[in-house]
């Protein structure tokens, strides 16, 4: 019995180490890499997940470093840059990927990934722009309730960045309603000439908290591809929400 327990422990530690070294690994990949049966691999992964050593997003498993930190370290480790689902979204889209949130009447970049999508573009983190200038800002505004949206719009000056920037407040409000109905926003050279952007909202507890987007030169992002890109972005947005909820449940 003791020998069997040690053997099981060893397998569990090997699985944990494998997940740590291969973020986003799947059950099938664990089975193949460690030569485990499906039932054994599933049982070990489920146990590690229940013990909060790893967490699952859709069919992929991720190592949870927070379980090894003290409370002060856990607080300081919180942040968008630690979310693995953003990297997955960028790799799926194969385009520069951005995550932004609202700060006053500004859109602040909290995560930026460029090819090969392995690490954050730190020099762009914290960059600010006015909410009305980009798809990220517009899609967040479009999904705010009236109690939060109206005071923001009252404070905003629709200063133009290009000739394509919305400057009419009534037209902009109508534009936000269309974005809400569509579920995504499209920035067609409104912030910078030659650049297009598509963004979708990111939700937490059914409230918009951020926006996920891709941006590319106009010759690489056609208007006809916007809806298809928005669908892929929504997959990424849901994965981010799922990861945030999974992390919320880890104590």
PATORGU-921050 format. One record per residue (C-alpha): residue number from 1; residue in three letters; z, x, y. Coordinates in nm, 3 decimals, padded with zeros to 5 digits. Layout:
<rs>
(NUM, "ALA", (Z, X, Y));
...
</rs>
This chain:
<rs>
(1, "UNK", (00.000, 00.000, 00.000));
(2, "UNK", (00.097, 00.272, 00.248));
(3, "UNK", (-00.220, 00.463, 00.172));
(4, "UNK", (-00.427, 00.150, 00.230));
(5, "UNK", (-00.252, 00.087, 00.564));
(6, "UNK", (-00.330, 00.441, 00.681));
(7, "UNK", (-00.692, 00.394, 00.580));
(8, "UNK", (-00.716, 00.070, 00.779));
(9, "UNK", (-00.551, 00.233, 01.079));
(10, "UNK", (-00.801, 00.518, 01.064));
(11, "UNK", (-01.092, 00.276, 01.060));
(12, "UNK", (-00.949, 00.087, 01.355));
(13, "UNK", (-00.909, 00.407, 01.557));
(14, "UNK", (-01.265, 00.511, 01.471));
(15, "UNK", (-01.392, 00.175, 01.595));
(16, "UNK", (-01.189, 00.209, 01.915));
(17, "UNK", (-01.325, 00.559, 01.977));
(18, "UNK", (-01.679, 00.441, 01.906));
(19, "UNK", (-01.651, 00.154, 02.157));
(20, "UNK", (-01.507, 00.395, 02.414));
(21, "UNK", (-01.799, 00.634, 02.374));
(22, "UNK", (-02.065, 00.361, 02.356));
(23, "UNK", (-01.991, 00.094, 02.616));
(24, "UNK", (-02.169, -00.230, 02.529));
(25, "UNK", (-02.192, -00.160, 02.157));
(26, "UNK", (-02.258, -00.457, 01.928));
(27, "UNK", (-02.111, -00.561, 01.594));
(28, "UNK", (-02.430, -00.458, 01.413));
(29, "UNK", (-02.420, -00.114, 01.576));
(30, "UNK", (-02.056, -00.063, 01.476));
(31, "UNK", (-02.142, -00.159, 01.118));
(32, "UNK", (-02.432, 00.086, 01.108));
(33, "UNK", (-02.256, 00.375, 01.280));
(34, "UNK", (-01.938, 00.362, 01.069));
(35, "UNK", (-02.093, 00.227, 00.747));
(36, "UNK", (-01.870, -00.081, 00.750));
(37, "UNK", (-01.931, -00.422, 00.603));
(38, "UNK", (-01.982, -00.707, 00.847));
(39, "UNK", (-01.646, -00.867, 00.761));
(40, "UNK", (-01.454, -00.539, 00.802));
(41, "UNK", (-01.622, -00.448, 01.130));
(42, "UNK", (-01.570, -00.798, 01.267));
(43, "UNK", (-01.204, -00.803, 01.162));
(44, "UNK", (-01.135, -00.464, 01.324));
(45, "UNK", (-01.317, -00.553, 01.646));
(46, "UNK", (-01.140, -00.889, 01.668));
(47, "UNK", (-00.800, -00.726, 01.616));
(48, "UNK", (-00.867, -00.466, 01.887));
(49, "UNK", (-00.986, -00.742, 02.119));
(50, "UNK", (-00.674, -00.952, 02.055));
(51, "UNK", (-00.459, -00.647, 02.129));
(52, "UNK", (-00.649, -00.597, 02.459));
(53, "UNK", (-00.776, -00.249, 02.367));
(54, "UNK", (-01.133, -00.372, 02.404));
(55, "UNK", (-01.301, -00.677, 02.550));
(56, "UNK", (-01.620, -00.864, 02.472));
(57, "UNK", (-01.904, -00.978, 02.697));
(58, "UNK", (-02.148, -01.201, 02.512));
(59, "UNK", (-02.227, -00.988, 02.201));
(60, "UNK", (-02.123, -00.650, 02.346));
(61, "UNK", (-01.786, -00.473, 02.326));
(62, "UNK", (-01.626, -00.258, 02.596));
(63, "UNK", (-01.328, -00.024, 02.604));
(64, "UNK", (-01.041, -00.140, 02.826));
(65, "UNK", (-00.886, 00.166, 02.996));
(66, "UNK", (-00.639, -00.056, 03.183));
(67, "UNK", (-00.429, -00.106, 02.872));
(68, "UNK", (-00.328, 00.262, 02.891));
(69, "UNK", (-00.235, 00.255, 03.261));
(70, "UNK", (00.096, 00.175, 03.427));
(71, "UNK", (00.113, -00.115, 03.672));
(72, "UNK", (00.041, 00.090, 03.985));
(73, "UNK", (-00.261, 00.249, 03.819));
(74, "UNK", (-00.386, -00.091, 03.707));
(75, "UNK", (-00.378, -00.220, 04.063));
(76, "UNK", (-00.565, 00.081, 04.196));
(77, "UNK", (-00.826, 00.064, 03.919));
(78, "UNK", (-00.941, -00.284, 04.014));
(79, "UNK", (-01.281, -00.299, 04.172));
(80, "UNK", (-01.638, -00.392, 04.124));
(81, "UNK", (-01.741, -00.043, 04.021));
(82, "UNK", (-01.550, -00.073, 03.694));
(83, "UNK", (-01.749, -00.376, 03.576));
(84, "UNK", (-01.985, -00.280, 03.294));
(85, "UNK", (-02.182, -00.606, 03.311));
(86, "UNK", (-02.343, -00.493, 03.639));
(87, "UNK", (-02.486, -00.188, 03.465));
(88, "UNK", (-02.620, -00.411, 03.189));
(89, "UNK", (-02.788, -00.636, 03.446));
(90, "UNK", (-02.951, -00.339, 03.618));
(91, "UNK", (-03.078, -00.199, 03.289));
(92, "UNK", (-03.219, -00.539, 03.196));
(93, "UNK", (-03.393, -00.583, 03.531));
(94, "UNK", (-03.505, -00.220, 03.565));
(95, "UNK", (-03.489, -00.249, 03.943));
(96, "UNK", (-03.241, -00.135, 04.206));
(97, "UNK", (-02.946, -00.371, 04.171));
(98, "UNK", (-02.687, -00.466, 04.432));
(99, "UNK", (-02.358, -00.652, 04.442));
(100, "UNK", (-02.220, -00.765, 04.776));
(101, "UNK", (-01.938, -00.975, 04.919));
(102, "UNK", (-01.846, -01.134, 05.251));
(103, "UNK", (-01.626, -00.965, 05.508));
(104, "UNK", (-01.614, -01.170, 05.826));
(105, "UNK", (-01.976, -01.232, 05.923));
(106, "UNK", (-02.090, -00.919, 05.737));
(107, "UNK", (-02.229, -00.859, 05.390));
(108, "UNK", (-02.063, -00.551, 05.237));
(109, "UNK", (-02.214, -00.364, 04.943));
(110, "UNK", (-01.958, -00.324, 04.665));
(111, "UNK", (-02.188, -00.184, 04.398));
(112, "UNK", (-02.533, -00.024, 04.413));
(113, "UNK", (-02.730, 00.100, 04.113));
(114, "UNK", (-03.064, 00.278, 04.109));
(115, "UNK", (-03.263, 00.407, 03.811));
(116, "UNK", (-03.158, 00.527, 03.558));
(117, "UNK", (-02.864, 00.291, 03.629));
(118, "UNK", (-02.597, 00.524, 03.493));
(119, "UNK", (-02.377, 00.564, 03.801));
(120, "UNK", (-02.307, 00.408, 04.139));
(121, "UNK", (-02.495, 00.513, 04.448));
(122, "UNK", (-02.172, 00.604, 04.628));
(123, "UNK", (-02.346, 00.685, 04.956));
(124, "UNK", (-02.457, 00.320, 04.984));
(125, "UNK", (-02.124, 00.165, 04.886));
(126, "UNK", (-01.962, -00.005, 05.183));
(127, "UNK", (-02.288, -00.045, 05.375));
(128, "UNK", (-02.280, -00.349, 05.600));
(129, "UNK", (-02.536, -00.594, 05.732));
(130, "UNK", (-02.519, -00.936, 05.891));
(131, "UNK", (-02.500, -01.220, 05.640));
(132, "UNK", (-02.813, -01.397, 05.762));
(133, "UNK", (-03.036, -01.090, 05.717));
(134, "UNK", (-03.044, -01.060, 05.338));
(135, "UNK", (-03.078, -01.268, 05.024));
(136, "UNK", (-02.727, -01.161, 04.920));
(137, "UNK", (-02.567, -01.294, 05.234));
(138, "UNK", (-02.774, -01.610, 05.239));
(139, "UNK", (-02.700, -01.705, 04.879));
(140, "UNK", (-02.325, -01.666, 04.935));
(141, "UNK", (-02.340, -01.877, 05.252));
(142, "UNK", (-02.544, -02.142, 05.070));
(143, "UNK", (-02.275, -02.184, 04.806));
(144, "UNK", (-01.971, -02.200, 05.034));
(145, "UNK", (-01.810, -02.539, 05.089));
(146, "UNK", (-01.830, -02.687, 05.439));
(147, "UNK", (-01.473, -02.589, 05.523));
(148, "UNK", (-01.560, -02.222, 05.476));
(149, "UNK", (-01.924, -02.233, 05.587));
(150, "UNK", (-01.899, -02.410, 05.924));
(151, "UNK", (-01.653, -02.164, 06.087));
(152, "UNK", (-01.868, -01.873, 05.966));
(153, "UNK", (-02.188, -02.019, 06.104));
(154, "UNK", (-02.016, -02.088, 06.436));
(155, "UNK", (-01.927, -01.718, 06.463));
(156, "UNK", (-02.267, -01.587, 06.355));
(157, "UNK", (-02.535, -01.472, 06.595));
(158, "UNK", (-02.874, -01.482, 06.428));
(159, "UNK", (-02.990, -01.155, 06.576));
(160, "UNK", (-03.328, -01.051, 06.431));
(161, "UNK", (-03.389, -00.735, 06.234));
(162, "UNK", (-03.761, -00.804, 06.184));
(163, "UNK", (-04.010, -01.067, 06.296));
(164, "UNK", (-03.932, -01.254, 05.973));
(165, "UNK", (-03.559, -01.298, 06.040));
(166, "UNK", (-03.434, -01.656, 06.086));
(167, "UNK", (-03.331, -01.709, 06.448));
(168, "UNK", (-03.319, -02.088, 06.473));
(169, "UNK", (-02.970, -02.209, 06.370));
(170, "UNK", (-03.085, -02.556, 06.264));
(171, "UNK", (-03.369, -02.414, 06.057));
(172, "UNK", (-03.127, -02.164, 05.903));
(173, "UNK", (-02.887, -02.442, 05.798));
(174, "UNK", (-03.176, -02.628, 05.633));
(175, "UNK", (-03.279, -02.302, 05.463));
(176, "UNK", (-02.928, -02.268, 05.318));
(177, "UNK", (-02.949, -02.619, 05.170));
(178, "UNK", (-03.276, -02.528, 04.997));
(179, "UNK", (-03.118, -02.210, 04.861));
(180, "UNK", (-02.826, -02.410, 04.724));
(181, "UNK", (-03.064, -02.648, 04.550));
(182, "UNK", (-03.274, -02.364, 04.408));
(183, "UNK", (-02.972, -02.157, 04.302));
(184, "UNK", (-03.116, -01.832, 04.438));
(185, "UNK", (-03.219, -01.675, 04.769));
(186, "UNK", (-03.530, -01.479, 04.856));
(187, "UNK", (-03.543, -01.232, 05.144));
(188, "UNK", (-03.908, -01.174, 05.235));
(189, "UNK", (-03.897, -00.872, 05.471));
(190, "UNK", (-03.625, -01.038, 05.678));
(191, "UNK", (-03.398, -00.735, 05.691));
(192, "UNK", (-03.653, -00.456, 05.657));
(193, "UNK", (-04.032, -00.460, 05.675));
(194, "UNK", (-04.185, -00.375, 05.340));
(195, "UNK", (-03.880, -00.478, 05.136));
(196, "UNK", (-03.809, -00.796, 04.941));
(197, "UNK", (-03.487, -00.907, 04.778));
(198, "UNK", (-03.382, -01.179, 04.532));
(199, "UNK", (-03.016, -01.279, 04.494));
(200, "UNK", (-02.798, -01.523, 04.300));
(201, "UNK", (-02.433, -01.619, 04.349));
(202, "UNK", (-02.147, -01.479, 04.143));
(203, "UNK", (-01.869, -01.725, 04.070));
(204, "UNK", (-01.504, -01.696, 03.982));
(205, "UNK", (-01.302, -02.009, 03.908));
(206, "UNK", (-01.612, -02.205, 04.011));
(207, "UNK", (-01.609, -02.058, 04.364));
(208, "UNK", (-01.866, -01.813, 04.497));
(209, "UNK", (-01.713, -01.469, 04.546));
(210, "UNK", (-02.014, -01.238, 04.565));
(211, "UNK", (-02.389, -01.209, 04.515));
(212, "UNK", (-02.598, -01.014, 04.266));
(213, "UNK", (-02.944, -00.902, 04.374));
(214, "UNK", (-03.241, -00.677, 04.320));
(215, "UNK", (-03.452, -00.528, 04.597));
(216, "UNK", (-03.790, -00.359, 04.584));
(217, "UNK", (-04.093, -00.277, 04.799));
(218, "UNK", (-04.331, -00.570, 04.852));
(219, "UNK", (-04.598, -00.413, 04.630));
(220, "UNK", (-04.350, -00.405, 04.340));
(221, "UNK", (-04.194, -00.750, 04.390));
(222, "UNK", (-04.449, -01.028, 04.417));
(223, "UNK", (-04.362, -01.377, 04.538));
(224, "UNK", (-04.485, -01.518, 04.207));
(225, "UNK", (-04.222, -01.318, 04.014));
(226, "UNK", (-03.922, -01.439, 04.217));
(227, "UNK", (-03.822, -01.731, 03.991));
(228, "UNK", (-03.840, -01.519, 03.676));
(229, "UNK", (-03.628, -01.248, 03.839));
(230, "UNK", (-03.377, -01.512, 03.952));
(231, "UNK", (-03.340, -01.629, 03.591));
(232, "UNK", (-03.259, -01.274, 03.478));
(233, "UNK", (-03.018, -01.229, 03.767));
(234, "UNK", (-02.838, -01.548, 03.665));
(235, "UNK", (-02.783, -01.404, 03.318));
(236, "UNK", (-02.627, -01.100, 03.483));
(237, "UNK", (-02.418, -01.314, 03.717));
(238, "UNK", (-02.274, -01.515, 03.428));
(239, "UNK", (-02.192, -01.192, 03.244));
(240, "UNK", (-02.005, -01.063, 03.551));
(241, "UNK", (-01.807, -01.388, 03.570));
(242, "UNK", (-01.730, -01.362, 03.200));
(243, "UNK", (-01.613, -01.003, 03.236));
(244, "UNK", (-01.392, -01.090, 03.534));
(245, "UNK", (-01.235, -01.372, 03.334));
(246, "UNK", (-01.184, -01.141, 03.036));
(247, "UNK", (-01.011, -00.885, 03.258));
(248, "UNK", (-00.796, -01.157, 03.412));
(249, "UNK", (-00.663, -01.235, 03.065));
(250, "UNK", (-00.571, -00.872, 02.999));
(251, "UNK", (-00.211, -00.801, 03.099));
</rs>
